[in-house]
Amino acid sequence: MKEQATVICRRDDTVLFVRHRIRWTLPGGIVRANESPLQCAHRELEEQTSLVAVSSAYLWQFVGFNKRHHVFIMEIADGADPQPRNEIRTCRWFVPRDIETLRVSVPTRSILELVSGRRGHAAPWTNQRARRAGAHDRHLPWE
């Protein structure tokens, strides 16, 4: 099973999505040899969107069809705007109510449902704050 870092990147009341071809996804990618999932999450966010996270927290693992997603929540500096890079065609911020209408993969939708705490809804997560990830982070680190 492949290991993947998946990033929920927040700014105000929105979350960042990237589009490769026809589907929108959360930023992320395959963890390289000798790379931690956290390092991969930071690398992929920057490679795909040119954004650098100012804070991050490990949420949990999500096992999809053929990948184990290490899910992180990250925040970026105020005023930073994503620029599509590499294989990414478009980057866009979406409010939670619009996420339900997006064409996304089953794992992406499931991850968003878990973050929102409600099955079937990508609800607001604006009261949840990222913090610096540490060795003690194992489960949901919402504050």
N, C-alpha and C positions, 0 to 999 in steps of 0.2 A: 504494500500500500504506500503510495506517495505521501510525503509530508508537505503541507502547504501552509504558508502564513496568509491569513486573511485580515484585512484592515477595515475597521469601521472608523472612518475619518469624519469628525464632526466639526461644524462651524455654526455657532448659534443654534438655530432650530433645524438645521439641515444636515444631510449626510451625503458624502461624495460617492458617486458611481462613475465607473469608466466603461466605455464600450469598445470591444474588440472588433466585432463584426455586427451582428444583429442583436445580440443580447447585452444587456447592462449587467455589470458585475461589481462587486466590491474590489478595490485594489488588492493585489496580492500575487503570490506566485509560489513556485516550488522551492523548498529549502535546499540549498546546495550542500555538498559535502563540507564538513568542517565549519558550518554556519549554524547558529542557533535560530530558532523560529523568530525571536525578537529581532535579530540582525536582518533576517530575511524580510520581515515586515517593513522595517525602516528602508532597506534597500529598494524593495519593490515599490513602495509609495513614491520614493524619489525618482526611480527609473520610469515609472508610468505617468507621473503627474508633475514632476519637478518640485513637489512639496517636501518640506522637512518637518517632522513632528516635533513639537515642543514638550509634549507629555504623552506618555503611553502607559497602558495597563493591559496585562494578560487577562483575558476573560475565562476561556475554557477551550476544550477540544470539541470539535464536531466531526463525526465520522460520516462522510458522504458515500457515494457509490464506489469510488476508487481512490479517494483522498482523505487524509486526516487533516482537517483544518485546525490550525492553532489560531484562534480568533483574538485579535487585539483591538482595543479602542484607542484612537489617537486624536489629539487636537493639534491644530497648527496655529501659527501666529496670525493675529488679526491682520486683515488686508492681504494675506497671501492668496494668490489665485493659481489654480491648477492649469498646467499647460500639457496637453497630450503629447506623449513621447513614445518612442519605440513602436510597439504594436498597437498602441491605443489610438483610436480615431477621435474620440470625444471624451471630455471630462465634464461632469455637470453635478451641481448640488441639487438635491431634491428634498422637499419637505415630506414628512411621514405620510400624509394623506395621498401624495402623488406616487409614492413607492408601490402601492398596491396595484397601480395600473401599468407598471413597467414590465417589460418582457425580460424576465430573469430566470436563472437556472433554479432547479429545485433546492439544491444546497444553499444558494444565496437567500432564497425566500425563507427557508427554514432557520437559517442563522438570524435573520432579521426578526422573525417571530420569537425566537428565543430571547433576543436582546430586549424586545418590547415586553416580554412576559405574557403575551397573549397570542394564542394560536389563531391563525387566519388574519392577523392584523399587524402591520408594521407601524406600531403606535409610537408616540413620542418617547424619547429617552432623554429629554433635555434636562431632567433633574439629576441625571447621572453624570459624574465627573471622572475624567481620566486622572490618573496619578502615576507617578514614576513606578515602573515595574520593579519588583525585587524578587529575591529568591523565595520569599514566603508566598508569593502569588500562586495560587493553585486553582481557586474557584472564582466565582463572581466577586470582583473587588469594588462593587459600587459603593459609593460613599453617600 
